[in-house]
Structures are given as structure tokens and as C-alpha cells.
Amino acid sequence: MTSIALFNNKGGVGKTTLSYHLAHMIRRLGLTVLAVDLDPQANLTSMCLEETEIEELWENGSEPIDQGAAPGGPPGTGRVRGGQTIADAVRPILEGTGDVAHVEPARLEPGLWLLPGSLDLSRFEDKLSNEWSRAYGGDIAAIRTSTAFHRVIEQSAAAVEADVVLIDVGPNLGAINRAALISADTVLMPLAADLFSLKGLSNLGPTLRQWRTDWQTLVLPRVPAGISAPNADMRPLGYVIMQPEMRLDRPVKAYQRWLQRIPWVYTAAVLGESSPTRDDRHRIATLRNYRSLMPLAHDARKPMFDLRPADGALGSTQQYVKTCYREFRQLAEAVLDRLGTPWDTGTGRETATHRP
């Protein structure tokens, strides 16, 4: 099993959309995928599940419904059970009543699972922040707290026999993201060709290296044998350029100068190379903007590359859907190649019913 955190210190670049579609496409290549929502905004969870399922998952009662003032929603699908989110898994640590609790990932479809997120996860931020420095001294409770995400992911991945774990995190360098990222084997960075993404890269690279050094030198040697702890490898896998909306075939000219700067900033700030280069070998893919497909995909509750005429993808839009499928398949194959993870080069799970 290998894990990938999708992360950018700058929000709004399409990170969660990329996580969602990459998870679906890797599954098409014959691998079992566990998607993990460690963003307290729970956007990946909202993309994967129906609203009634999320209500059931979060065990949110409704006073108007209980009083008969509003109709209840349709019955649940059976894919989720209440109290089975990442926030529920770490609640015993947060409340001081025990260690991480067992939670069951939601089966979205054969070979694709979700460890759902929750808005309640934000409550864990202060706990993680306070315990980080205490872990330097070998405090057992602090080490259990700091390794909580790693151990929950490890247990869930083992339960579903995942080949690849995709971890979606929020756009910040806070304590939740620190605990999430040290749990990842690799980091994939979606970028927009703009000043803000470059500034995010400049902040992100040194921070990841500092977290890795602190964990591996100050904490990992003090972890007791009975506690599973991550290595905090966080190996940079590369970056994906998310094109702006205005042009479909190539980036807007105004963004060209930012595109030219990305390789240099990536090698200098993220990789820490003393002699940065403008060689673009770390770019995994450039994805065009599929904003016109997103509303259809949202309403149909499926990936953009699965849209059919019955979903509203009519006429020339179907050709656009095929292009989307091709680009995401190429991206998934490139990611797996960089991981060194074998995938099904034949049909695998990619049957005629899956293709647009």
C-alpha cells in the first residue's frame, strides 16, 4: 500500500476535484483505492455521498423533521452508518477517554472506498498543536495523538485491502495538515499558474522538510514499539497544472510567465536543490478546465468522464467528456508509474460500461 496526499498551500486550485476523479480513475486501472477526507471542510465527502447519507453519517437530527414541520429525506442507501468518520475515530483521544476508535470506510463502489470527513474534525486542531512539541520529549499520550491519523488510515487501508490511499487535506499549514501529511508516503501538488500558487510552493517546501526532519530525528526514535508511527517520508511526487478557464487548448498568455517560473520554484523550494532548474520533468500533467462539465457531474453524482447524454452531456459535450476521460487516465497512469505501482494495462475494471 502506498499513500498520496494531495496538497497545496493555496486554496481554490481544484484539489478536491482532482482527488475525487483520480480516485475513480485509479480504481479503473484495477487497483483498490481508499480516499481519505482529512479536510475539516469535508468537501471530498460531499462529492462522494448524497446529502441524506451525510446526514446519516454525521448523525444530525433535524428538529423541524422531528416535530413534523418538514418532511424527512429518503431512506439511506446502506453505504454509510452513523458515527463512522475520521472525527469519530479520533474523538476518544480528543476527549481523553481512550485511543483511536475503529471506523468502517464507506464502500462507494467495488474497489473504491471512502474514509469520510466531518466538520467536527476542526476540534482536533488545538489538541494536535499542543501535543506536537510534547512528542519531542517522548510523551506517550502526545505520540498517540500525533500518530492518530496514520493509525486510522493504516487500519482502514488494511480492512479494505487498499493498494493506493489518496488523502485530501485543506489548504493551510496548520496542525491537522501536519499530522495528515506526515502520514503520507508521497505528496502530489495541484497548482494554478499564478502568483499565489508560486508563493504557496515557496512556503510549502521548507515547511515539509522541517516537519520531516523534526519527526524523524526528534520523535520517531522515541516512539514505543507498540505504537505504529509513520516515517514522514512525504516524498514530493510532482505537480499537476490546472489550466485557467478561458482557454481549453493552452494556457492564457497572461499566465505564461508564471508557468515558466514553476519548475524553478518547485526544485528550489520543494526539493531543496542547491542548483534549481527550469527543467519541467516534475510536471506530471496539465489538465484543462472542465468547468462546463462540473455542474452536470455534480447533479449526476458521478465523475465528469462518466457523463452520458441522459445526464445532460449532449452533442459536442460528449466529445469533451471523452477528452476528460483520456486526460485523467493519462494522469492516473503517470502517477502510478512514478509510484512504481503496477496497474492493469489491459481492460481491468475499465469495461465498456465505464467508458464514455
C-alpha positions in Angstrom: 0.0 0.0 0.0 1.2 3.5 -0.8 -0.3 6.8 0.1 -0.6 10.1 -1.7 -1.5 13.4 0.0 -2.9 16.0 -2.5 -1.9 19.3 -1.1 -1.4 23.0 -2.0 -1.0 25.8 0.5 -3.2 27.9 -1.8 -6.9 27.0 -2.0 -9.2 27.1 -5.0 -7.0 25.2 -7.4 -9.2 22.2 -7.8 -7.5 19.9 -5.3 -10.6 18.1 -4.1 -12.0 17.7 -7.6 -8.6 16.2 -8.6 -8.7 13.8 -5.6 -12.2 12.6 -6.5 -11.5 12.0 -10.2 -8.1 10.5 -9.6 -9.5 8.0 -7.1 -12.1 6.9 -9.6 -9.6 6.6 -12.4 -7.0 4.6 -10.4 -9.8 2.2 -9.5 -10.5 1.8 -13.2 -6.9 0.7 -13.7 -7.6 -2.4 -11.5 -6.4 -1.1 -8.1 -8.3 -0.8 -4.8 -8.4 2.8 -3.7 -9.2 4.3 -0.3 -10.0 8.0 -0.4 -9.4 9.8 3.0 -11.0 13.2 3.7 -8.8 15.0 6.2 -10.0 18.4 5.3 -12.3 19.8 8.1 -14.5 21.3 5.4 -15.3 17.7 4.2 -15.6 18.7 0.6 -14.5 15.3 -0.7 -17.1 13.6 1.4 -19.8 15.9 0.0 -18.7 15.0 -3.5 -18.8 11.3 -2.8 -22.0 10.9 -0.8 -25.6 12.0 -1.1 -26.8 14.7 1.3 -29.1 12.2 3.1 -26.1 9.9 3.5 -24.0 12.7 5.0 -26.9 13.5 7.4 -27.0 9.8 8.5 -23.2 9.6 8.7 -22.9 12.7 10.9 -26.0 11.6 13.0 -27.5 15.0 12.5 -31.1 15.1 13.7 -33.5 17.8 12.4 -35.9 19.5 14.8 -38.3 20.6 12.1 -38.5 17.0 10.8 -38.8 15.6 14.4 -41.7 17.9 15.1 -43.4 17.1 11.8 -42.9 20.6 10.4 -40.8 19.4 7.4 -40.7 16.1 5.5 -37.8 13.7 6.1 -35.4 12.8 3.4 -35.5 9.5 1.5 -34.2 6.4 3.3 -30.4 5.8 3.4 -28.6 3.8 0.8 -26.9 1.5 3.3 -23.5 2.6 2.2 -22.8 4.5 5.5 -23.5 4.2 9.2 -23.6 7.0 11.7 -20.5 7.8 13.7 -18.1 6.4 11.1 -16.0 9.5 10.2 -12.4 10.4 10.8 -13.6 12.8 13.6 -15.3 9.8 15.3 -12.1 7.8 15.1 -10.1 10.5 17.0 -12.8 11.5 19.4 -11.6 9.3 22.2 -8.2 11.0 22.1 -9.8 14.4 21.9 -12.0 13.7 24.9 -9.3 11.9 26.9 -11.3 8.6 27.1 -9.0 6.3 25.1 -7.1 5.7 21.9 -8.3 5.9 18.3 -11.7 4.2 17.7 -12.3 1.7 14.9 -14.4 3.2 12.0 -15.6 1.5 8.8 -14.8 3.1 5.4 -17.9 3.6 3.2 -17.9 1.4 0.1 -18.7 3.8 -2.8 -18.4 1.0 -5.4 -16.4 -2.1 -6.0 -12.7 -1.3 -5.3 -13.4 2.3 -4.2 -13.8 3.3 -0.5 -14.1 6.5 1.4 -13.0 7.3 4.9 -15.4 10.2 5.4 -14.6 13.6 6.9 -16.6 15.8 9.2 -16.8 19.4 10.2 -16.2 18.2 13.8 -12.6 17.4 12.8 -11.7 21.1 13.3 -12.0 20.5 17.1 -8.9 18.3 16.9 -6.7 21.2 15.7 -5.8 22.6 19.1 -5.1 19.1 20.6 -2.7 18.3 17.8 -1.0 21.6 18.1 -0.5 21.3 21.9 0.8 17.7 21.7 3.4 18.2 18.9 6.2 19.7 21.0 5.5 17.3 23.8 6.0 14.4 21.4 9.6 15.6 21.0 10.2 14.5 24.6 8.7 11.1 24.1 5.4 11.8 25.9 3.3 8.7 25.1 0.0 10.5 25.0 1.4 13.1 22.7 2.8 10.4 20.4 -0.6 8.7 20.3 -2.2 12.0 19.3 0.3 12.9 16.7 0.1 9.4 15.1 -3.7 9.1 15.3 -4.4 9.9 11.6 -1.6 7.5 10.5 -3.1 4.7 12.6 -6.7 5.2 11.5 -5.6 5.3 7.8 -3.4 2.2 8.3 -6.3 0.3 9.9 -8.8 1.3 7.3 -6.5 0.6 4.4 -5.8 -2.9 5.8 -9.5 -3.5 6.3 -10.3 -2.8 2.6 -7.0 -4.2 1.3 -6.2 -0.8 -0.4 -3.5 -0.6 -3.0 -3.5 3.2 -3.1 -4.6 5.7 -0.4 -5.5 9.2 -1.6 -5.5 11.8 1.2 -7.3 15.1 0.7 -6.3 17.9 3.0 -7.1 21.6 3.5 -5.1 24.5 2.1 -3.1 25.5 5.1 0.0 24.6 7.2 -1.9 24.0 10.5 -1.6 21.2 12.9 -4.3 19.0 11.3 -2.4 19.1 8.0 0.9 18.5 9.6 -0.4 15.3 11.2 -2.1 14.3 7.9 1.0 15.0 5.7 3.4 13.1 7.9 1.1 10.1 7.4 1.7 10.2 3.6 4.3 8.4 1.7 4.2 11.0 -1.1 2.8 14.4 -1.8 1.1 15.4 -5.1 0.7 19.2 -5.7 -2.1 20.7 -7.9 -1.1 24.2 -9.0 -2.6 27.1 -10.8 -0.3 29.2 -12.9 -0.4 32.3 -10.8 1.5 34.2 -8.1 -0.4 32.7 -5.3 0.4 29.1 -6.1 4.1 30.0 -6.5 4.0 31.7 -3.1 2.3 28.6 -1.7 5.1 26.5 -3.1 7.7 28.7 -1.6 6.1 28.3 1.9 5.3 24.6 1.5 8.6 23.2 0.6 10.7 24.4 3.6 7.8 23.6 5.9 7.6 20.0 4.7 11.3 19.5 5.1 11.3 20.9 8.6 8.4 18.7 9.6 10.2 15.6 8.1 13.4 16.4 10.0 11.7 17.1 13.3 9.7 13.9 13.1 12.4 11.6 12.0 15.1 13.0 14.4 13.1 14.1 17.5 10.0 11.9 17.6 10.4 8.7 15.7 13.4 7.4 17.8 11.2 7.8 20.9 8.1 6.0 19.6 7.4 2.9 21.7 7.4 -0.4 19.9 3.7 -0.9 20.5 2.6 2.3 18.6 2.6 2.3 14.8 4.1 5.6 13.6 4.7 7.0 10.1 8.1 7.6 8.6 7.0 11.1 7.5 8.6 10.5 4.1 6.3 13.0 2.3 8.3 12.4 -0.9 7.4 15.0 -3.5 5.7 13.1 -6.4 5.4 16.1 -8.7 2.8 18.6 -9.6 -0.2 18.9 -11.8 -1.0 22.2 -13.6 -4.7 23.2 -13.5 -5.3 25.4 -16.6 -7.3 28.6 -16.3 -10.9 28.7 -17.6 -10.5 31.0 -20.6 -8.6 28.7 -22.9 -9.0 25.0 -23.5 -6.1 24.2 -25.7 -3.3 26.0 -24.0 -2.7 28.4 -21.0 -3.7 32.1 -21.3 -0.8 34.2 -22.4 -1.0 36.2 -19.2 -0.2 33.0 -17.2 2.7 32.0 -19.4 5.3 33.8 -17.2 4.0 32.1 -14.1 4.2 28.7 -15.9 7.8 29.3 -16.7 8.7 30.0 -13.1 7.0 26.9 -11.6 9.8 24.4 -12.3 12.5 26.7 -10.8 10.4 27.4 -7.6 9.5 23.7 -7.3 13.1 22.4 -7.5 14.3 25.2 -5.2 11.6 25.4 -2.6 10.0 21.9 -2.6 13.0 19.7 -3.5 15.6 22.0 -1.8 18.1 21.6 -4.7 21.0 24.0 -4.5 21.0 24.4 -8.2 17.4 24.9 -9.2 16.4 24.2 -12.8 13.7 25.2 -15.2 13.5 21.6 -16.4 9.8 20.7 -16.4 10.3 17.0 -15.6 8.4 17.2 -12.3 5.2 18.2 -14.0 3.0 15.1 -14.2 0.3 16.6 -16.3 -1.6 19.7 -17.4 -5.3 19.4 -17.0 -7.7 21.7 -18.9 -10.5 23.4 -17.1 -13.7 21.3 -17.2 -15.9 23.9 -15.5 -18.7 23.3 -18.0 -18.9 19.6 -17.0 -18.8 20.1 -13.3 -22.4 21.1 -12.7 -23.6 18.1 -14.8 -21.3 15.8 -12.8 -22.5 17.2 -9.5 -26.1 16.7 -10.4 -25.5 13.2 -11.7 -23.3 12.3 -8.7 -20.6 10.8 -10.9 -17.1 11.7 -12.3 -17.1 14.1 -15.3 -15.6 11.4 -17.5 -18.7 9.2 -16.9 -21.3 11.7 -18.1 -23.8 10.4 -20.6 -26.4 12.1 -22.8 -29.0 11.2 -20.2 -27.0 13.3 -17.7 -27.2 16.3 -20.0 -23.9 15.8 -21.8 -25.3 16.3 -25.3 -23.8 16.8 -28.7 -20.3 18.2 -28.7 -20.2 17.9 -24.9 -19.8 14.1 -25.3 -16.5 14.7 -27.2 -15.4 16.9 -24.3 -16.3 14.1 -21.9 -14.1 11.7 -23.9 -11.2 14.2 -23.7 -11.7 14.4 -20.0 -11.6 10.6 -19.7 -8.4 10.5 -21.7 -6.6 13.2 -19.7 -7.5 11.7 -16.4 -6.5 8.2 -17.5 -3.1 9.5 -18.6 -2.7 11.4 -15.3 -3.6 8.2 -13.3 -1.1 6.1 -15.3 1.6 8.7 -14.9 1.0 8.9 -11.1 1.2 5.1 -10.7 4.3 5.0 -12.8 6.0 7.5 -10.5 4.9 5.4 -7.5 6.3 2.3 -9.1 2.9 0.7 -8.5 1.8 -2.0 -11.1 -1.6 -1.4 -12.7 -3.7 -3.3 -15.1 -2.5 -2.5 -18.6 -5.4 -4.5 -20.1 -9.0 -3.8 -19.6 -9.0 -4.5 -15.9 -12.1 -2.8 -14.4 -12.3 -0.5 -17.3 -15.2 -2.1 -19.0 -17.4 -0.8 -21.8 -19.9 0.4 -19.2 -17.3 2.7 -17.8 -16.1 4.3 -20.9 -17.8 7.5 -22.3 
